[in-house]
Amino acid sequence: MKGSAIAASLAFSLVVAGTSAAFAQTPAAQPPRPAQPTPAAQTPPAQPPAAAPAQPPAPFPAGAKIAFINPQRIFQESADGKAALQRVKTLTDKKQNENGARQKAMQDNQQKLQASGSVMSDAARGQLEKEIEKQQVELQRFQQDAQAEIQELQNEVQSDFARKVQPLIDQMAKEKGLHLVFNVNDAGFAWVEPGLDLTPELIKKLDASKAPSTPKP
């Protein structure tokens, strides 16, 4: 129950926004559009001013019995979370590249049919049309399978991350004598004492749990 609540609050679909759109269903074959002229190079926008130095976390209020965490921030800033994001990005990039190659092959055949179909023999034209239809079906199937594979990996890394984080939350709650730890993504606070945020400390504990131990002399 605890782990499920954390996994659900990671808002992972927002972290990797655009994954689903990259594998939208391919429409039926359409005549290729004429190439659009390349726009003139634009002057890059001015660089924003440098960010102010990060402020140290506020101290935890003495005697406090409640606290809160930000699971999405823990996921995005911890070493484990960054590694999980990279796993998903690597798989997504791979599937997008293959999707692009499949689309190009189909478009090349569509252009060939449009340009030379009228002078082809009936047999050659029919064969090319069948090939395009086959490519369409295979592309749609690939997109569905790719989306399912990426979603499966997203679910896996969310669950794994929740299993790593929950024991640390339990440990910190016991150490501080807390009665309640809120999930800030679900609690909907209008205002809260900054020192009650256990997120920075939790990120440090999570990263420390991955650090190799120093061998004793």
C-alpha positions as CSV (number, residue, x, y, z in Angstrom):
1,M,0.0,0.0,0.0
2,K,2.8,2.4,1.0
3,G,4.9,1.6,-2.0
4,S,2.0,1.8,-4.4
5,A,1.1,5.3,-3.2
6,I,4.7,6.5,-3.8
7,A,4.9,4.9,-7.2
8,A,1.6,6.5,-8.3
9,S,2.7,9.9,-7.2
10,L,5.9,10.0,-9.2
11,A,4.0,11.4,-12.2
12,F,6.4,9.5,-14.4
13,S,4.4,10.3,-17.5
14,L,5.2,13.9,-17.0
15,V,8.9,13.2,-16.5
16,V,9.1,11.5,-19.9
17,A,6.5,13.6,-21.6
18,G,6.1,13.0,-25.3
19,T,6.8,9.3,-25.3
20,S,3.3,8.3,-26.1
21,A,3.0,11.0,-28.9
22,A,6.1,9.6,-30.5
23,F,4.3,6.4,-31.3
24,A,0.9,7.7,-32.4
25,Q,-0.9,5.5,-34.8
26,T,0.2,5.9,-38.4
27,P,-2.6,7.2,-40.8
28,A,-3.4,5.6,-44.1
29,A,-1.0,6.4,-46.9
30,Q,-1.2,9.9,-48.3
31,P,0.5,11.4,-51.3
32,P,3.8,13.0,-50.2
33,R,3.7,16.7,-49.6
34,P,6.1,19.0,-51.4
35,A,9.2,19.8,-49.3
36,Q,8.9,23.0,-47.3
37,P,11.6,25.7,-47.7
38,T,14.1,25.7,-44.9
39,P,13.5,28.8,-42.7
40,A,16.4,31.2,-42.3
41,A,18.6,30.8,-39.3
42,Q,17.2,32.6,-36.3
43,T,19.4,34.5,-33.9
44,P,19.5,32.5,-30.6
45,P,17.8,34.1,-27.7
46,A,19.8,35.7,-25.0
47,Q,20.9,33.4,-22.3
48,P,19.0,33.8,-19.0
49,P,20.8,35.1,-16.0
50,A,22.6,32.6,-13.9
51,A,20.5,30.9,-11.2
52,A,21.0,32.0,-7.7
53,P,23.0,29.7,-5.4
54,A,20.9,26.9,-3.9
55,Q,19.8,27.7,-0.3
56,P,20.6,25.1,2.4
57,P,17.5,23.1,3.6
58,A,15.6,24.7,6.5
59,P,16.2,22.9,9.8
60,F,13.6,20.4,10.9
61,P,11.5,22.0,13.6
62,A,12.2,20.5,17.1
63,G,9.4,18.4,18.4
64,A,7.5,18.3,15.1
65,K,5.4,15.1,14.6
66,I,4.5,15.5,10.9
67,A,6.6,16.0,7.8
68,F,6.3,15.7,4.1
69,I,8.2,14.4,1.0
70,N,8.2,15.2,-2.7
71,P,8.5,11.8,-4.5
72,Q,8.8,13.3,-7.9
73,R,11.7,15.5,-6.8
74,I,13.4,12.5,-5.1
75,F,13.1,10.6,-8.4
76,Q,14.5,13.4,-10.5
77,E,17.4,14.4,-8.3
78,S,18.6,11.1,-6.8
79,A,21.3,8.9,-8.5
80,D,18.8,6.0,-8.7
81,G,16.1,8.1,-10.2
82,K,18.4,9.6,-12.8
83,A,19.7,6.1,-13.8
84,A,16.1,5.0,-14.2
85,L,15.2,8.0,-16.3
86,Q,18.2,7.2,-18.5
87,R,17.1,3.6,-19.0
88,V,13.7,4.8,-20.2
89,K,15.2,7.5,-22.4
90,T,17.6,5.0,-24.0
91,L,14.8,2.6,-24.8
92,T,12.6,5.4,-26.1
93,D,15.3,6.8,-28.3
94,K,16.0,3.4,-29.8
95,K,12.3,2.8,-30.6
96,Q,11.9,6.3,-32.0
97,N,14.9,5.8,-34.3
98,E,13.6,2.5,-35.6
99,N,10.1,4.0,-36.0
100,G,11.6,6.8,-38.1
101,A,13.5,4.4,-40.3
102,R,10.3,2.4,-40.9
103,Q,8.4,5.5,-41.7
104,K,11.0,6.7,-44.2
105,A,11.1,3.3,-46.0
106,M,7.3,3.5,-46.4
107,Q,7.4,7.1,-47.6
108,D,10.1,6.3,-50.1
109,N,7.8,3.7,-51.6
110,Q,4.9,6.0,-51.6
111,Q,6.9,8.6,-53.5
112,K,8.1,6.0,-55.9
113,L,4.5,5.0,-56.6
114,Q,3.4,8.6,-57.1
115,A,6.3,9.4,-59.4
116,S,6.5,6.2,-61.5
117,G,3.2,4.4,-60.9
118,S,1.7,5.6,-64.2
119,V,4.6,4.0,-66.2
120,M,4.9,0.8,-64.3
121,S,3.4,-2.5,-65.5
122,D,0.3,-3.6,-63.7
123,A,2.2,-6.3,-62.0
124,A,5.0,-4.0,-60.7
125,R,2.5,-1.4,-59.6
126,G,0.4,-3.9,-57.8
127,Q,3.5,-5.4,-56.1
128,L,4.6,-2.0,-54.9
129,E,1.1,-1.2,-53.6
130,K,1.1,-4.4,-51.6
131,E,4.5,-3.6,-50.2
132,I,3.3,-0.2,-49.0
133,E,0.2,-1.8,-47.4
134,K,2.4,-4.4,-45.7
135,Q,4.7,-1.6,-44.4
136,Q,1.7,0.3,-43.0
137,V,0.5,-2.7,-41.1
138,E,3.9,-3.6,-39.7
139,L,4.6,0.0,-38.7
140,Q,1.3,0.2,-36.7
141,R,2.1,-3.1,-35.0
142,F,5.6,-1.9,-34.2
143,Q,4.3,1.4,-32.7
144,Q,1.9,-0.5,-30.5
145,D,4.5,-3.0,-29.3
146,A,7.0,-0.2,-28.7
147,Q,4.6,1.8,-26.7
148,A,3.7,-1.2,-24.6
149,E,7.4,-2.0,-24.0
150,I,8.2,1.5,-22.9
151,Q,5.2,1.6,-20.6
152,E,6.3,-1.7,-19.1
153,L,9.7,-0.3,-18.3
154,Q,8.2,2.8,-16.8
155,N,6.1,0.7,-14.5
156,E,9.1,-1.4,-13.6
157,V,11.4,1.5,-12.6
158,Q,8.6,3.2,-10.7
159,S,7.9,0.0,-8.6
160,D,11.7,-0.6,-8.1
161,F,12.2,3.0,-7.0
162,A,9.2,2.9,-4.5
163,R,10.6,-0.3,-3.0
164,K,13.9,1.5,-2.3
165,V,12.5,4.7,-1.0
166,Q,9.8,3.4,1.4
167,P,12.2,1.7,3.9
168,L,14.1,5.0,4.1
169,I,10.9,6.9,4.9
170,D,10.0,4.4,7.6
171,Q,13.5,4.8,9.1
172,M,13.4,8.6,9.1
173,A,9.9,8.6,10.6
174,K,11.1,6.4,13.5
175,E,14.3,8.4,14.0
176,K,12.4,11.7,14.2
177,G,9.4,10.3,16.2
178,L,6.9,11.3,13.5
179,H,3.3,10.4,13.5
180,L,2.6,11.3,9.9
181,V,4.5,11.8,6.6
182,F,2.6,13.5,3.9
183,N,3.1,13.1,0.1
184,V,3.2,16.7,-1.1
185,N,2.0,15.7,-4.6
186,D,-1.3,14.5,-3.1
187,A,-1.7,16.6,0.1
188,G,-2.6,19.9,-1.7
189,F,-0.9,22.2,0.9
190,A,-1.6,25.9,0.7
191,W,1.4,26.6,2.9
192,V,3.7,24.4,5.0
193,E,6.8,25.1,7.2
194,P,9.8,24.5,4.8
195,G,11.7,22.7,7.5
196,L,9.2,19.9,7.5
197,D,10.4,18.8,4.0
198,L,12.3,15.6,4.4
199,T,13.0,15.4,0.6
200,P,16.7,16.7,0.6
201,E,17.6,14.4,3.5
202,L,15.9,11.5,1.9
203,I,17.8,12.1,-1.4
204,K,21.1,12.1,0.5
205,K,20.2,8.8,2.3
206,L,19.2,7.2,-0.9
207,D,22.4,8.2,-2.7
208,A,24.5,7.2,0.3
209,S,22.9,3.7,0.2
210,K,24.4,3.3,-3.3
211,A,27.9,4.7,-2.4
212,P,30.6,1.9,-2.2
213,S,31.9,1.4,1.3
214,T,35.4,2.4,2.0
215,P,37.6,-0.7,2.8
216,K,39.0,-0.8,6.2
217,P,42.8,-0.7,6.5
